[in-house]
Amino acid sequence: MRGLWTTDRVRAAEERVMAVVPAGALMRRAAFGVAVVAAELLAGKRRVGLLVGAGNNGGDALWAGYYLRKRGVAVSAVLLTPDRVHGEGLAAFRRVGGRVVDRLVDVDLVIDGIVGLSARGPLRPDAAEHVAHLDAPVLSVDLPSGIDPDTGATSGPAVRAHTTVTFGCLKPVHALADCGDVRLVDIGLGDELHGPDLVELDVTDVGAAWPVPGPEDDKYTQGVTGVAAGSATYPGAAVLATGAALLSTSGLVRYAGAAAEDVRARWPEAICTGSITDAGRVQAWVVGPGLGTGLGAEAVLRTVFEAGVPVCADADAITMLANNPDLWDARDPDTPLVLTPHDREYERLAGPVGPDRVTAARKAAERYNAVVLLKGHATVIAGPDGRVLVNRARTSWAATAGSGDVLSGVLGSLLAAGLDPVLAAGCAAKVHVLAAELAADGVPIPATSLLRSIPDAIRTARAER
């Protein structure tokens, strides 16, 4: 589990530490950490270029250049704001033979010290021009310049980092945006940091939380998952959601809907009925994928809400809730609910997502008293109690038709097993991404390949415990 702290809290912690340590000590620690990682990335090569902005971020880069020069590396620096350069860092850099140049040419590694945590917005034109001409891997100091540190959003030119070295703690940008390989350097902030703002689950967290049967379990005690999905037009959604629940080790899956014959043909272990009123008791419902949005589908959603068990509402269920707010009245406010919108579905519920996905997810979670899993390359999961999890995909192969149906089935099985809804959503998102990685191996995948990889993804997570 990795905690992430917003920039305001990080700066406050740094100020408290700087009040009791010698002047410049934190910058030296940070810069030395950058230099160590840079030396590793160089792998015997000898030429480093610095892109140096104003203030402390540029100072980190200059001091890193100082340490690299002392190791015999040839280091040149472009000063993007010469009138606001970090004076002490520049003096030390020049003292050991560092060169100031107009443009970086023939370097093996670039250290991005353009802007730091205080900056907002895209790169300025002069910096963007330098970045556009780079042909060497980039090591960014704290974050890739041009990306917002708290939202991970970009609104124009930004650095694409091979590696990012950050200090003291991780920040939201490191989970919400592509920062390459993120390395954390300890500079002594630990005692000043309390309770992260966001949390990113790792595979070991998922392996520890994932329910597995014990010697006293049977098909009922592991959690019975109900699936109300699919239609004559979209039977595949029912097949995928039901299969995902089954492959996620749900003890029993009951399917109810128009695609009963299709589901039974593919998954004979599922108990299939044509009507939700005949489905029987479940411990959680998945409702919405491929269901349609007509009056019959609305009646199904009402029945699911009235059952009083945890619900994963996806796809058409979200559209119906947006179109007909009266449907919310069928739900007991204390009944756990997980909403799984992508950006366009979210907009129907709560307006445009905007650049700050964390704030958007939190807003909807509070408004609807529900867990909101906002899908995306960086999936944000917000609970009505203020907890936020982030899960960033390392590939985009899960961006394929039907993958959301698979995610809903996985999530429904975890709700049926009794997991806390925020944790269930986080674990489902993590396994979904891992299954996509295992299935794809660098090539596009259909949702059925993603589905088949779920058991392997779960085994991988359990093996990491």
Secondary structure, DSSP 4 states (H G I P E B T S, - for coil): -EEE--HHHHHHHHHHHHTTS-TTHHHHHHHHHHHHHHHHHHTT--EEEEEE-SHHHHHHHHHHHHHHHHTT-EEEEEESSGGGS-HHHHHHHHHTT-EE-SS--S-SEEEEES--TT--SS--HHHHHHHHT--S-EEEESS-TTS-TTT---SS-----SEEEEESSB-THHHHS--SEEEEE--S-GGG--S-SEEE--HHHHHHHS----TT--TTTT-EEEEE---SS-HHHHHHHHHHHHHTT-SEEEEESTTHHHHHHH-TTSEEESSGGGS---SEEEE-TT--SSHHHHHHHHHHHHT-S-EEE-THHHHHHHH-GGGGGGS-TTS-EEE---HHHHHHHHS---S-HHHHHHHHHHHHTSEEEE-SSEEEEE-TTS-EEEEE-S-STT-STTHHHHHHHHHHHHHHTT--HHHHHHHHHHHHHHHHHHHHTTS---HHHHHHTHHHHHHHHHHT-
